[in-house]
Amino acid sequence: MLLPAKAEVARQLRRYRAWERMMLAAPTDRRVRATFENSGYTLCVLMGKRCAREAADAAERYLRTTLTAYLREESERPGTRVRARRAPPATGRRSPAGR
């Protein structure tokens, strides 16, 4: 698993938190909201998470721990394990294209 440099994570987390404060202060400002959502997306991509809030939490954990401790903690968290893909069930019928 590749992880970003801690300096970049810290920079993006500061950016996300700053835009979060601005968005909470002016929730109707579309430019602020769009920039906040963009900073959240960047943090999601950086941390490999689907939700900006999860990405921010992961970034904070990553910054306060060592790399080994972070990886161990991430593997122990429920729902973070990669599930194996399964092939579709085999059937006794042949497809019309397989004649």
C-alpha positions in Angstrom: 0.0 0.0 0.0 1.4 3.4 -1.0 1.0 6.2 1.4 1.6 9.9 0.8 4.2 12.0 2.4 3.2 13.2 5.9 3.9 16.8 4.9 1.4 16.6 2.0 -1.2 15.0 4.2 -0.8 17.7 6.8 -1.1 20.4 4.1 -4.3 18.9 2.6 -5.8 18.3 6.1 -5.2 22.0 7.0 -6.7 23.1 3.7 -9.8 20.8 4.3 -10.3 22.1 7.9 -9.9 25.8 6.8 -12.5 25.4 4.0 -14.8 23.5 6.4 -14.8 26.5 8.8 -15.5 28.8 5.9 -18.3 26.6 4.6 -19.9 26.5 8.0 -19.7 30.3 8.3 -21.2 30.8 4.8 -23.2 27.7 3.9 -25.0 29.4 1.0 -21.9 30.5 -0.8 -21.6 28.2 -3.8 -17.9 29.0 -4.4 -17.0 28.2 -0.8 -19.0 24.9 -0.9 -17.4 23.8 -4.1 -13.9 24.5 -2.9 -14.7 22.7 0.4 -16.0 19.6 -1.5 -12.9 19.7 -3.8 -10.6 19.7 -0.8 -12.6 16.8 0.7 -12.3 14.9 -2.5 -8.5 15.5 -2.6 -8.2 14.2 0.9 -10.2 11.1 0.0 -8.0 10.3 -2.9 -4.9 10.9 -0.8 -6.0 8.7 2.0 -7.9 6.1 0.0 -11.2 6.7 1.6 -14.7 7.1 0.2 -16.0 9.8 2.6 -14.3 13.1 3.4 -15.0 12.7 7.1 -13.3 9.3 7.1 -10.4 10.7 5.1 -9.9 13.5 7.6 -10.0 11.0 10.5 -7.6 8.7 8.7 -5.3 11.7 8.0 -5.2 12.7 11.7 -4.4 9.1 12.7 -1.7 8.9 10.1 -0.1 12.1 11.2 0.0 11.2 14.9 1.3 7.7 14.6 4.2 5.9 13.0 3.7 4.3 9.6 3.8 0.8 11.0 1.2 1.6 13.7 -1.1 3.3 11.2 -1.0 0.3 8.9 -1.6 -2.1 11.7 -4.5 0.1 13.0 -6.1 0.3 9.5 -5.9 -3.4 9.0 -7.7 -4.0 12.4 -10.5 -1.6 11.7 -13.8 -3.3 10.8 -14.8 -3.0 7.1 -11.3 -2.1 5.9 -10.3 -5.5 4.7 -10.3 -6.2 1.0 -12.9 -8.7 0.0 -12.0 -11.3 -2.5 -14.0 -11.2 -5.7 -15.9 -14.3 -6.6 -16.7 -15.7 -10.0 -20.3 -15.9 -11.0 -22.0 -19.2 -10.1 -21.5 -21.9 -12.7 -24.6 -23.1 -14.3 -25.2 -26.3 -16.3 -26.7 -24.3 -19.2 -24.6 -23.2 -22.2 -25.1 -19.8 -23.7 -26.5 -19.5 -27.2 -23.2 -18.0 -28.3 -21.3 -21.1 -27.2 -22.8 -23.5 -29.8 
